[in-house]
Amino acid sequence: MGYDITKNFQSVNKTGPVKYSPRGQSAPVFDRTPPHCAESEKGLLGALLRDNSAISESQTVVKADHFYSHANRFVFESIASLFDMGRPADVVTVADDLKKKNQIEEIGGYAYLAELFDSAATSANAGYYAKIVRDKGELRALIATGSEIVAEAYAAAGEADEIIGQALAKMMDRANPLQNSNCQPIAVAINRSYDRIDKRQRGQMDTGIPSGFTDFDTLTAGFHPGEMGVIGARPSIGKTAFAVNLARNQAVDHGYRVLFFSLEQSSLELADRFIAAQAMLDQKKLRSSQLSSEDMDVVFKAGDKLKKAKLHIDDSADTTMLRIAARARTIKQTTGLDIIYIDYLQLIAPEDRRSPRQEQVAQISRRIKVLARELGIPIITLAQLNRNSEEREGNLPRMSDFRESGGIENDADTVMLLHRPERNNPGEREGEVDVIVCKQRNGPIGNITLAFNKALARFSNMAFKSPHDRF
């Protein structure tokens, strides 16, 4: 994450003002000395030279480009490389290593190594010094990142939303880069797994965000953080209605914070769907202006309940993954966010419109998966299927039916395909929809049947199949 600080700062060996320009862009040149602490850099290196047992712990806190001085950076790299090879790192071995690299004179010769050794009487403060060096280095990197953002804003090479999205991504990359590292000993992961299993056994931990549908949650244990779910179906089967019902169940019934990206319908049209689903009212009647006073009362009550829900709708047309990611990050940082819905994947505008369509869709799918892991929340995206299922005996959809890309089925953690038997065979199992869970990376697969009232745009458990049953 981030980028090498050394590319943005031309520092002198020990002290002195630095002039820099981010990545060669046209930007203001600053004459102020960037944040650094020469005493802490020397103290840390001296402690490591005196006691190699402090090297391992220091490497988890600080890295070479956190050092402001080139001389200190070279010394730290030499100490780390010797330690990694299982060799002692003292004044003599480090001097020999630097000599082989033709860096001994650049650091100030043997005298500078002796000066470093004398700067620390003990290794006891190594951790304290390492934190200071790390903090100063991150502040310099933040300055460089900010300068790069300023330069790109002045250049105006793209739409404002895209530039803002890129700026947010860069700032996220700068946020605690060492702590964001996923590298850990297997023992750490095993202990965390034990803890999670124990909490589940004692009923102290939710297994996932519930869908609101009993059989579905029994099979999947809900939607899980960092995972990408895909709802696939042919047009007019009920993808959007299903997603609206899931979002409504989670936001209204369970209080989760939901973000719904609607690339096909306006927020006004989507609001009608939410009201119809919440009020259990015929959508045609809702649009006909022929509502009775009783109907209006139901609509207002449903609307009041929806307005209290932690639900955001973004209906930006022709949006890109860059913009989706930027808005999701912003909402998560400001109000919090538990789950995202995208309706639907193939409508997301590609960053590179010249590449083959299959590659565009595959790249979009991969970025959804990466965003889910970055934000630590589930992202459920809708996707169109091609006509293959309609030509197949039984008309059952398959994962291979995703339109324009096989990358969707590869990236998805959970794939849910919707099938309405009455669509191709009128009268067969009228008012029922099969949710075919044909992929679940961390669980079983299987079929769930839900009741679906198309007029009300309402899915429900089979026990509540009657349109007169209101939740």
C-alpha positions as CSV (number, residue, x, y, z in Angstrom):
1,M,0.0,0.0,0.0
2,G,1.1,3.6,-0.6
3,Y,4.3,4.2,-2.3
4,D,8.0,4.5,-1.6
5,I,8.7,7.7,0.3
6,T,12.2,7.8,-1.1
7,K,10.8,8.6,-4.5
8,N,9.3,11.8,-3.2
9,F,12.0,13.1,-0.9
10,Q,15.5,13.9,-1.9
11,S,17.0,14.2,1.6
12,V,20.5,14.8,2.7
13,N,22.4,12.3,4.8
14,K,21.6,13.7,8.2
15,T,19.7,17.0,8.3
16,G,18.7,19.9,6.1
17,P,15.7,21.2,4.2
18,V,14.1,19.0,1.5
19,K,12.5,20.0,-1.7
20,Y,10.1,17.5,-3.3
21,S,7.5,17.1,-5.9
22,P,5.2,14.1,-5.9
23,R,5.9,11.6,-8.7
24,G,7.3,14.3,-11.0
25,Q,3.9,16.1,-11.2
26,S,3.7,19.9,-11.5
27,A,3.2,20.9,-7.9
28,P,4.3,23.6,-5.4
29,V,7.8,22.9,-4.1
30,F,8.1,23.1,-0.3
31,D,11.2,24.5,1.4
32,R,10.1,23.5,4.9
33,T,12.0,20.6,6.5
34,P,9.6,17.6,6.7
35,P,8.9,16.0,10.1
36,H,11.8,13.8,11.4
37,C,13.7,13.0,14.6
38,A,17.4,12.4,14.0
39,E,18.0,11.4,17.7
40,S,15.3,8.7,17.5
41,E,16.7,7.3,14.3
42,K,20.2,7.2,15.7
43,G,19.0,5.8,19.0
44,L,17.0,3.0,17.3
45,L,19.9,1.9,15.1
46,G,22.3,2.1,18.1
47,A,20.0,-0.1,20.1
48,L,19.8,-2.7,17.2
49,L,23.5,-2.8,16.8
50,R,24.0,-3.4,20.5
51,D,21.2,-6.0,20.9
52,N,20.0,-8.0,17.8
53,S,17.1,-9.5,19.8
54,A,15.3,-6.1,19.4
55,I,15.5,-6.3,15.5
56,S,12.5,-8.7,15.0
57,E,10.1,-6.6,17.1
58,S,11.3,-3.3,15.5
59,Q,10.7,-4.7,12.0
60,T,7.0,-5.1,12.8
61,V,6.9,-1.3,13.6
62,V,9.3,0.4,11.3
63,K,10.5,-0.1,7.7
64,A,13.5,1.4,5.8
65,D,11.7,4.3,4.2
66,H,10.4,5.6,7.5
67,F,14.0,6.9,8.0
68,Y,14.5,10.5,7.0
69,S,18.3,10.1,6.5
70,H,19.6,8.1,3.6
71,A,22.5,7.1,5.8
72,N,20.2,5.7,8.5
73,R,18.0,4.0,5.9
74,F,21.1,2.2,4.4
75,V,22.2,1.1,7.9
76,F,18.7,-0.2,8.8
77,E,18.5,-2.2,5.6
78,S,21.9,-3.7,6.2
79,I,21.0,-4.7,9.8
80,A,17.7,-6.2,8.6
81,S,19.3,-8.2,5.7
82,L,22.0,-9.6,8.0
83,F,19.4,-10.6,10.6
84,D,17.2,-12.3,8.0
85,M,20.2,-14.3,6.8
86,G,20.8,-15.4,10.4
87,R,24.1,-13.5,10.7
88,P,25.0,-11.1,13.6
89,A,24.5,-7.4,12.9
90,D,27.1,-5.4,14.7
91,V,29.4,-2.5,13.8
92,V,31.9,-4.8,12.1
93,T,29.5,-6.9,10.0
94,V,27.3,-4.0,9.0
95,A,30.4,-2.0,7.9
96,D,31.5,-5.0,5.8
97,D,28.0,-5.4,4.3
98,L,27.8,-1.7,3.4
99,K,31.3,-1.8,1.9
100,K,30.2,-4.6,-0.4
101,K,27.2,-2.5,-1.5
102,N,29.5,0.6,-2.0
103,Q,27.5,2.5,0.6
104,I,30.0,2.8,3.4
105,E,31.2,6.2,2.2
106,E,27.7,7.4,1.6
107,I,26.8,7.0,5.2
108,G,29.8,8.9,6.5
109,G,32.3,6.0,6.9
110,Y,33.1,3.8,9.8
111,A,33.1,6.8,12.1
112,Y,29.3,7.2,11.6
113,L,28.7,3.5,12.6
114,A,30.7,4.1,15.8
115,E,28.6,7.2,16.4
116,L,25.4,5.2,16.1
117,F,26.6,2.5,18.4
118,D,27.5,5.1,21.1
119,S,24.1,6.8,20.7
120,A,22.3,4.1,22.7
121,A,23.6,2.7,25.9
122,T,20.9,0.1,26.0
123,S,18.3,-1.6,23.8
124,A,15.5,-1.0,26.3
125,N,14.2,2.0,24.4
126,A,14.2,0.4,21.0
127,G,10.4,0.1,20.8
128,Y,10.0,3.7,21.8
129,Y,12.4,5.0,19.2
130,A,10.9,2.8,16.5
131,K,7.4,4.3,17.1
132,I,8.8,7.8,16.8
133,V,10.6,7.0,13.6
134,R,7.5,5.3,12.2
135,D,5.3,8.2,13.1
136,K,7.6,10.8,11.5
137,G,7.9,8.7,8.4
138,E,4.2,8.4,8.0
139,L,3.7,12.1,8.4
140,R,6.2,12.7,5.6
141,A,4.3,10.2,3.4
142,L,1.1,12.0,4.2
143,I,2.6,15.3,3.1
144,A,3.7,13.6,-0.1
145,T,0.3,12.1,-0.7
146,G,-1.4,15.4,-0.1
147,S,0.9,17.1,-2.5
148,E,0.1,14.5,-5.1
149,I,-3.6,15.0,-4.6
150,V,-3.2,18.8,-5.0
151,A,-1.2,18.3,-8.2
152,E,-3.9,16.0,-9.7
153,A,-6.6,18.4,-8.7
154,Y,-4.8,21.3,-10.4
155,A,-4.2,19.1,-13.5
156,A,-8.0,18.3,-13.6
157,A,-7.3,15.2,-15.7
158,G,-10.7,13.6,-15.2
159,E,-14.1,14.2,-13.7
160,A,-14.2,15.7,-10.2
161,D,-15.9,12.5,-8.7
162,E,-13.1,10.3,-10.1
163,I,-10.3,12.6,-8.8
164,I,-12.0,12.7,-5.4
165,G,-12.4,8.9,-5.4
166,Q,-8.7,8.5,-6.2
167,A,-7.8,10.9,-3.4
168,L,-9.9,9.0,-0.9
169,A,-8.3,5.7,-2.0
170,K,-4.9,7.2,-1.5
171,M,-5.7,8.5,1.9
172,M,-7.2,5.1,2.9
173,D,-3.9,3.5,1.7
174,R,-2.0,5.9,4.0
175,A,-4.1,4.9,7.0
176,N,-1.9,2.8,9.3
177,P,-0.2,0.8,6.5
178,L,1.7,-1.5,8.8
179,Q,-1.3,-2.3,11.0
180,N,-3.3,-3.1,7.8
181,S,-0.9,-5.9,6.9
182,N,-2.6,-9.2,6.7
183,C,0.6,-11.2,7.2
184,Q,0.5,-13.1,10.5
185,P,1.6,-16.4,12.0
186,I,-0.8,-19.3,11.6
187,A,-1.1,-19.5,15.4
188,V,-2.7,-16.0,15.5
189,A,-5.3,-17.0,13.0
190,I,-6.0,-20.3,14.8
191,N,-6.5,-18.6,18.1
192,R,-8.9,-16.1,16.6
193,S,-10.8,-19.0,15.0
194,Y,-11.0,-20.7,18.4
195,D,-12.4,-17.5,19.9
196,R,-15.0,-17.1,17.2
197,I,-16.1,-20.8,17.5
198,D,-16.4,-20.5,21.2
199,K,-18.5,-17.3,21.0
200,R,-20.8,-19.0,18.4
201,Q,-21.2,-22.0,20.6
202,R,-22.3,-19.8,23.5
203,G,-24.6,-17.7,21.3
204,Q,-22.6,-14.6,21.9
205,M,-21.8,-13.8,18.3
206,D,-24.0,-13.2,15.2
207,T,-22.9,-15.5,12.4
208,G,-23.8,-13.0,9.7
209,I,-26.3,-10.3,8.6
210,P,-29.7,-12.1,8.4
211,S,-31.6,-12.0,5.2
212,G,-35.0,-12.1,7.0
213,F,-35.9,-15.4,5.3
214,T,-35.7,-18.4,7.7
215,D,-34.7,-21.2,5.4
216,F,-32.1,-19.0,3.6
217,D,-30.5,-18.0,6.9
218,T,-30.5,-21.6,8.0
219,L,-28.5,-22.6,4.9
220,T,-26.1,-19.6,4.7
221,A,-26.0,-18.2,8.3
222,G,-26.7,-14.8,6.6
223,F,-24.3,-12.5,4.7
224,H,-20.8,-12.4,6.0
225,P,-18.3,-9.5,6.3
226,G,-15.8,-9.2,3.4
227,E,-17.8,-11.5,1.1
228,M,-19.3,-10.8,-2.3
229,G,-22.7,-12.2,-3.0
230,V,-24.3,-12.3,-6.4
231,I,-28.0,-12.5,-7.2
232,G,-28.4,-13.7,-10.8
233,A,-31.6,-14.1,-12.9
234,R,-33.1,-13.3,-16.3
235,P,-34.9,-10.0,-16.7
236,S,-38.3,-9.6,-15.0
237,I,-37.8,-12.6,-12.7
238,G,-37.5,-10.4,-9.6
239,K,-33.9,-9.6,-8.9
240,T,-34.5,-6.0,-7.9
241,A,-37.6,-6.9,-5.8
242,F,-35.6,-9.6,-4.0
243,A,-32.7,-7.1,-3.3
244,V,-35.3,-4.5,-2.1
245,N,-36.8,-7.1,0.3
246,L,-33.4,-8.1,1.6
247,A,-32.4,-4.5,2.2
248,R,-35.8,-3.7,3.8
249,N,-35.6,-6.7,6.1
250,Q,-32.1,-5.7,7.2
251,A,-32.6,-1.9,7.6
252,V,-36.1,-1.8,9.0
253,D,-36.5,-5.1,10.9
254,H,-32.9,-5.4,12.2
255,G,-31.5,-1.9,12.2
256,Y,-28.5,-2.6,9.9
257,R,-27.0,0.3,7.9
258,V,-27.6,-0.4,4.2
259,L,-26.3,1.4,1.1
260,F,-28.3,0.6,-2.1
261,F,-26.8,1.5,-5.5
262,S,-29.5,1.7,-8.2
263,L,-28.0,2.0,-11.6
264,E,-31.2,1.1,-13.4
265,Q,-34.0,2.9,-11.6
266,S,-34.2,6.3,-10.0
267,S,-34.4,6.8,-6.3
268,L,-38.0,7.8,-6.7
269,E,-38.9,4.6,-8.4
270,L,-37.0,2.6,-5.8
271,A,-38.8,4.4,-3.0
272,D,-42.1,3.3,-4.6
273,R,-40.8,-0.3,-4.4
274,F,-39.8,0.0,-0.8
275,I,-43.1,1.6,0.2
276,A,-45.1,-1.1,-1.7
277,A,-43.0,-3.9,0.0
278,Q,-43.3,-2.3,3.4
279,A,-47.0,-1.5,3.1
280,M,-48.0,-4.7,1.3
281,L,-49.7,-2.6,-1.3
282,D,-50.2,-3.2,-5.0
283,Q,-47.6,-1.2,-7.0
284,K,-50.1,-0.5,-9.7
285,K,-52.5,0.9,-7.2
286,L,-49.8,3.0,-5.7
287,R,-49.1,4.6,-9.1
288,S,-52.8,5.0,-10.1
289,S,-53.7,7.9,-7.8
290,Q,-56.8,5.9,-6.8
291,L,-55.8,5.1,-3.2
292,S,-58.5,5.0,-0.5
293,S,-58.1,6.9,2.7
294,E,-57.2,3.6,4.4
295,D,-54.6,2.9,1.7
296,M,-53.1,6.4,2.2
297,D,-52.9,5.7,6.0
298,V,-51.0,2.5,5.3
299,V,-48.7,4.3,2.9
300,F,-47.8,7.0,5.4
301,K,-47.2,4.5,8.1
302,A,-45.0,2.5,5.9
303,G,-43.1,5.6,4.8
304,D,-42.6,6.8,8.3
305,K,-41.1,3.5,9.3
306,L,-38.8,3.5,6.2
307,K,-37.7,7.0,6.9
308,K,-36.3,5.9,10.3
309,A,-34.3,3.1,8.7
310,K,-30.5,3.5,8.2
311,L,-30.8,3.2,4.5
312,H,-29.0,5.2,1.8
313,I,-29.9,5.1,-1.9
314,D,-27.5,6.2,-4.7
315,D,-29.1,6.3,-8.1
316,S,-26.2,7.8,-10.1
317,A,-26.4,6.6,-13.7
318,D,-23.3,5.5,-15.6
319,T,-21.3,5.3,-12.5
320,T,-17.9,3.5,-12.1
321,M,-16.4,1.3,-9.5
322,L,-14.2,4.2,-8.5
323,R,-17.2,6.3,-7.6
324,I,-19.0,3.5,-5.9
325,A,-15.9,2.8,-3.8
326,A,-15.5,6.5,-2.9
327,R,-19.1,6.9,-1.8
328,A,-19.1,3.7,0.2
329,R,-15.9,4.7,2.0
330,T,-17.3,8.1,2.8
331,I,-20.6,6.7,4.2
332,K,-18.8,4.1,6.2
333,Q,-16.5,6.7,7.7
334,T,-19.3,9.2,8.5
335,T,-22.4,7.2,9.5
336,G,-21.2,3.6,9.4
337,L,-22.1,0.9,7.0
338,D,-23.0,-2.8,7.3
339,I,-24.0,-4.0,3.8
340,I,-24.1,-2.8,0.2
341,Y,-26.4,-3.7,-2.7
342,I,-25.6,-2.9,-6.3
343,D,-28.3,-3.2,-9.0
344,Y,-26.8,-4.3,-11.2
345,L,-23.2,-5.3,-12.1
346,Q,-23.3,-5.2,-15.9
347,L,-24.5,-1.5,-15.7
348,I,-21.4,-0.3,-13.9
349,A,-19.4,1.8,-16.4
350,P,-15.9,0.4,-17.1
351,E,-12.8,2.4,-16.4
352,D,-11.3,1.4,-19.7
353,R,-14.0,1.5,-22.4
354,R,-11.6,0.2,-25.0
355,S,-11.0,-3.2,-23.5
356,P,-13.1,-6.3,-24.5
357,R,-16.4,-6.4,-22.7
358,Q,-15.7,-9.7,-21.0
359,E,-12.5,-8.2,-19.5
360,Q,-14.4,-5.1,-18.4
361,V,-17.0,-7.1,-16.5
362,A,-14.4,-9.4,-15.0
363,Q,-12.5,-6.3,-13.8
364,I,-15.6,-4.8,-12.3
365,S,-16.4,-8.1,-10.5
366,R,-12.9,-8.3,-9.1
367,R,-13.1,-4.7,-7.8
368,I,-16.4,-5.4,-6.0
369,K,-14.7,-8.4,-4.3
370,V,-11.7,-6.3,-3.3
371,L,-13.9,-3.5,-2.0
372,A,-15.9,-5.9,0.2
373,R,-12.7,-7.1,1.8
374,E,-11.4,-3.6,2.2
375,L,-14.5,-2.3,3.9
376,G,-15.0,-5.6,5.9
377,I,-18.7,-5.8,4.9
378,P,-20.8,-8.0,2.5
379,I,-21.5,-6.6,-0.9
380,I,-24.4,-8.1,-2.8
381,T,-24.5,-7.4,-6.5
382,L,-27.2,-8.2,-9.0
383,A,-26.3,-9.7,-12.3
384,Q,-28.1,-10.5,-15.6
385,L,-28.1,-14.1,-17.0
386,N,-28.0,-14.9,-20.7
387,R,-30.7,-16.8,-22.5
388,N,-29.2,-20.2,-22.1
389,S,-31.5,-21.2,-19.2
390,E,-34.6,-20.4,-21.3
391,E,-33.4,-22.9,-23.9
392,R,-32.5,-25.6,-21.4
393,E,-34.9,-28.3,-20.4
394,G,-36.5,-27.3,-17.1
395,N,-35.3,-23.7,-17.6
396,L,-33.1,-23.9,-14.5
397,P,-30.4,-21.3,-14.4
398,R,-26.7,-22.2,-13.9
399,M,-23.6,-20.2,-12.8
400,S,-22.2,-20.5,-16.3
401,D,-25.2,-18.4,-17.5
402,F,-23.8,-15.1,-16.3
403,R,-23.9,-12.6,-19.1
404,E,-20.5,-11.3,-20.5
405,S,-18.2,-12.8,-18.0
406,G,-17.1,-16.0,-16.2
407,G,-15.2,-13.9,-13.7
408,I,-18.4,-13.2,-11.7
409,E,-18.8,-16.8,-10.6
410,N,-15.1,-17.0,-9.8
411,D,-15.1,-13.9,-7.6
412,A,-18.4,-14.5,-5.8
413,D,-18.4,-16.1,-2.4
414,T,-22.1,-16.8,-2.6
415,V,-24.2,-17.2,-5.8
416,M,-28.0,-17.0,-5.6
417,L,-29.9,-17.7,-8.8
418,L,-33.6,-16.9,-9.0
419,H,-36.0,-19.2,-10.8
420,R,-39.8,-18.7,-11.2
421,P,-41.4,-21.9,-12.5
422,E,-44.6,-20.1,-13.6
423,R,-42.6,-17.8,-15.9
424,N,-42.0,-20.5,-18.5
425,N,-44.9,-22.8,-17.4
426,P,-47.9,-20.7,-16.5
427,G,-49.8,-22.1,-13.6
428,E,-46.9,-24.2,-12.3
429,R,-46.2,-23.3,-8.6
430,E,-47.8,-19.9,-9.0
431,G,-46.4,-17.3,-6.6
432,E,-43.2,-19.2,-5.8
433,V,-39.6,-18.4,-6.5
434,D,-36.7,-20.8,-6.0
435,V,-33.5,-19.2,-4.6
436,I,-30.8,-21.6,-5.9
437,V,-27.7,-21.2,-3.7
438,C,-25.4,-22.9,-6.2
439,K,-22.1,-21.6,-4.7
440,Q,-21.2,-20.9,-1.1
441,R,-17.5,-20.7,-0.5
442,N,-17.8,-21.4,3.2
443,G,-21.0,-23.5,3.4
444,P,-23.3,-25.9,1.8
445,I,-25.4,-25.3,-1.4
446,G,-29.1,-25.9,-1.8
447,N,-32.4,-24.6,-2.9
448,I,-34.8,-22.3,-0.9
449,T,-38.4,-21.6,-1.9
450,L,-39.9,-18.3,-1.1
451,A,-43.4,-16.9,-1.7
452,F,-43.4,-14.0,-4.1
453,N,-46.3,-11.6,-4.7
454,K,-45.3,-9.7,-7.9
455,A,-48.0,-7.1,-7.5
456,L,-46.8,-6.2,-4.0
457,A,-43.1,-6.7,-4.9
458,R,-42.9,-8.7,-1.8
459,F,-41.0,-11.9,-0.9
460,S,-41.8,-13.8,2.2
461,N,-41.3,-17.1,4.0
462,M,-43.6,-19.7,2.6
463,A,-45.5,-19.6,5.9
464,F,-46.6,-16.1,5.0
465,K,-47.6,-16.7,1.4
466,S,-51.0,-14.9,1.7
467,P,-50.9,-11.3,0.4
468,H,-52.9,-10.3,3.4
469,D,-50.2,-11.3,5.9
470,R,-48.4,-8.1,6.8
471,F,-45.2,-8.1,8.7
